[in-house]
Amino acid sequence: MIWVSDVKFSPPVDVGDRLELEIENVAPNGNGIAKIDDFVIFVPKAKAGSKIKVIIERCARTFAHARRIE
């Protein structure tokens, strides 16, 4: 049996990365939700269906927070 803690996981983004994302959905708190290969990126006040440019500000194992730059 393999435990998740035994598997090394590297997020597809790093702090400081600049990306163009499509917002797929909006969370109940108003953050836009984008995904890269099932990795979730939250963007404050982004609307579903919009394409925006962001910079990654915080990154965890399974999700990241970004802010709009344009």
N, C-alpha and C positions, 0 to 999 in steps of 0.2 A: 504494500500500500504506500502511495506517495502522498505526503501531506503538503498542503499549499505552502507552509512555512519552509519546506525543503526545496521548493522550486524557486529559482531566481527569476524575478520578473523585472523587466526594464520598460518603463512607460515609453510610449512613442513620441513624447515631447519632453523638452527640458525648459527650465526657467529661462526666460529671455528669448525663446523661439518666437518668431513672427510667422503667423499663418493666416490664410484666408479660409474661413469656415462657413458652412451653411448651418443655420440654426434649425434643428429638426423639431423641437418642441419647447415648451416653456414650463418650468417647475412651478409649483404652487406659490413659491416665494418671489416669483417674477424673473428668476434667472433663466436665460436662454440655455438650451442644452444642445451641444454639438457632439458628434462622436467621430473618433478615428479608430477603426477596427475594434469596436465595442468599448473603447476607452472614452470616458465621458469628460467633456470640457464645459464648465459653467461660465457663462458670460452675463454679467448684470444687465438688466433692462433690454435684452435683445429680443426681437420679435421672431416668431416661428416663420420659416420660409425665407428669411433675409440672409444675404451673404455679406459677411463683414470681415474686416482685417483686425486681428487681435495680437496681443503679446501675452505670453504665458507668465503669470506672476507667482503662482504657487503650484506645486506638483506633488501628488501623493501616489501611492501604488496603483490605485484604480481610477483616479480622477484628477482633474486639474482645474484651476481657476485662472481666467484670463480677463483682460480688459480691452475694450475697443480702442483702436488707435486711429481710425479714420471714420 
